[in-house]
Amino acid sequence: MTNHMDQMDIEHTQSVDMMLNMGPQHPSTHGVFRMLLRIDGEVVVDAEPHIGYLHRGSEKLCEGEQYHQVVTLFDRLDYISNFNNEWVFCRAVEKLMGVEVPQRAEYIRVILAELNRIASHLLFLGTFGLDAGAMTPVMFAFRARERIQGFFEAVSGARMMHNYFHIGGVKEDVPHNFNDLLSSLLLDLRKDVEECDRLLSFNEVFVARTKGVGEIDLETALDYGWTGPSLRACGLEYDVRKAEPYSIYNLFEFEVPVARDGDCWDRYYVRVLEMYESLSIIEQAFSGIPDGPVMALGRRLIRPPKGDVYVRAENPRGEIGVYLVSDGTDKPYRVKVRPPSFCSLSALRHLVRDTYIADAVVILGSLDIVLGEVDR
Amino acid sequence: METATPNNQGKPKEQGEAFPQEAQDFFALLVRVLRGRRFQRGLLDDRLQISVEPKDLEDICRLLKEDPRTNFKILLCIAAVDYIDYIQMVYVLLSPEHERILGVKMDLSYKDLTVSTLSGIWRAADWYEREAHDLFGVDFKGHPDLSPLLLYEGFEGFPGRKEFPFHEYDEY
């Protein structure tokens, strides 16, 4: 028997590729995402991503709602970082109308959006660890995220889908115990983030699973339209908050973390470092928050002048853009969202080719996609 | 059904009308980069914007990406807007090196909704064009695979267009 095996010409043995369906209901696809893998043994030969299971026609729905109602639809795009989404739409309308947002509202917006960035990255940290086989970090990350969600509830009245940013400012002033809540939250949060970082980042098994996996070079990443942490992991220091400072980001000092190799671990670690920077931004904003009004517009019916505008913002997942066309009525004529994870997901086919199936799961996790935003 | 609204800022301005100095410098540079290809100057709110003819789009975009003086490495967004008489495509380009954004607008008449694909220039265009094909029925000549992306196979109609019945319910 052994002799027979030795004589077999392994080089020229033909095997038939197998099609493996992954998703739409699969824990590692982070939502309803389906991937059709063509596999040769353990190796992925080709992958065909299928999206659209969560397509609700949000952009078209916006055309039938009044401006202040559209904010609620933006909550449901990237449902992990609601505040960031609300903010970019509010800014688009404010820019079209030429509204100056009160300073206090800007500070509140920055604090909440940066907290939301940390919450989003914590969720990423936990689930990415889970994808790589680490079961514990997700518990710690969720505990920390829950603290933030609780704080959001105290401020806006809802854990998610806040509808708190309104065009011209924020819905209402923060609760009277805002300062106490935030200072105790920040104390806990710094400890939590450090704990998660120590627990996962340099774990030997985790590094072995992610370092050198899913590498992408800078040119290809730019070609696919990557932005945000995923692009910075490839070595380009580009952050909308620095390149085109919006709101009051020019008042704060913060670094833009950059990695070099563009592999899964780099994409992960850039996000971890970003959490520390966000904490520093929140602390700076908290110490400088002024008194005053939180709303610039007294009326509810909003009619921006005719025209179109393209507004960008740095979301946890990358650069979100809103192209808004107004025809002078109380409803937008067209809203087009440029979702960051749509672009990172379109590179998936390129990334998972010639990797192992287990690595394909890690690569997908490292892109940090949210299907609500991909499908809209 | 709402009527078509001409988009005042989307329409190219007359030559000679005042642009900010920075915009004038950039348009002068574009004339050199595009080597005589026709484009109309405009502004997208406070950003730079040009309008081009569908037949020139691929050429112009290739030059915009590959010329080191413009270097628009990232295609940020492709938006299709239905103005009932025509469909306007808005391409938003970003050059991280020069920290500059350029909007490229192009009008497509309903009689001929065909334009050459940009997926050979930026791979990001691949999915954006499939999306525009799904929702607006724009045909991209030379695109490798225009199968439905967001909609399911066999979906009838183009839900992005204004004519698509979407809000035909009674409001209380």
Interface residues (C-beta under 8 A of the other chain):
Chain A: I51 G52 H55 G57 E59 K60 L61 E63 G64 K95 L96 T220 L222 D223 Y224 G225 T227 L236 Y238 A243 E244 K306 G307 D308 V309 Y310 R312 E319 G321 Y323 V325 D327 G328 T329 Y333 R334 K336 R338 F342 C343 S346 A347 H350 D375 R376
Chain B: E2 T5 N7 N8 Q9 G10 L44 D45 R47 K73 I74 L75 L76 C77 A79 A80 V81 D82 V90 V92 P96 E99 I101 G103 W122 R123 A124 D126 W127 L135 P148 L149 L150 L151 Y152 P159 G160 F164 F166 H167
